[in-house]
Amino acid sequence: MLLTSQYNLRTNNTMTLEKCIPTNQSFGKFEPVIYLQYMPTNLALTSDDRMFVCFPDFGDDNPFSLAEIICGKPVPYPNIKLNKRTGDPYKRFVSVQSVNYYGGLLWVLDTRRPNLQSPIHGGPKLFTINLETNEVIDIIYFGQDIIDDSVYLNDFKILYTSTGKFAFITNSTIVEPSTKNIGGILVVNLETKEKWWKLRNDYSVTPPREFKAIVEGRYMLVRERGQPDKPWLIASDGITLSHNGRLVYYCPVSSRELFSVET
């Protein structure tokens, strides 16, 4: 189900939603492009056919977090030093969750929670990489003044408009009964470095408490020894832009609904 909205991410207008009937559309035949040893979460394709893939630290001992695919194999990008698992978290990749190509640049979103565990201060940041020199030209840090310990920065999109250049980043909160701040879209002004939250705790970013995912015919539940089974509830996750940049589409992981808001 698609819910469209009159809400604007750069204003505080009241939200109104309308339901739209989904339709099927064919996207052609799927073909394997590359086989990877470790689990990727995102990829970016450039206008000159370069491919970049990111591998967050989910405990699978991947030796790098961002790679360029060269001759069918992943090569640490932009260098090995930035991909090292040790060292100052302010100066390296901690766990790259998402990568985007926009405006001739590569944008890399680093989280601060390897293996979805305790946050690492200095971890959450947005890198900008010049693809001609293969060098980092800017880093935007996300401090404790903007994100609390429940935040997991997940996916993002970049948009240049007549009023500025922005990043829209989803927060994939793992929802527990005690969770206070759920989901939301973090908006970043890429020129002024100003940051603000939109839609935090809104129902459109919040997974229904009764939601149960079905995988291969079985309920997907969190099963911990000595504890009752419980649903796996993840807030806002997927995000993309309309072809004209006027709408942001987003959805929680634990949901069967898709939402959109004006940029």
Secondary structure, DSSP 8 states (H G I E B T S, - for coil): -EEEE--BTTS-----EEEE----------------SS---EEEE-TTS-EEEE---SSS--S-SEEEEETTEEEESS-TGGG-SSS-TTSS-S-EEEEEEETTEEEEEE-S-GGG-S--TT--EEEEEETTTTEEEEEEE--TTT--TT--EEEEEEEEETTEEEEEEEE--B--TT--S---EEEEETTT--EEEESTT-TTTS--TT--EEETTEEEEE--TTS--EE--B-EEEEEE-TTSSEEEEEESS-S-EEEEE-
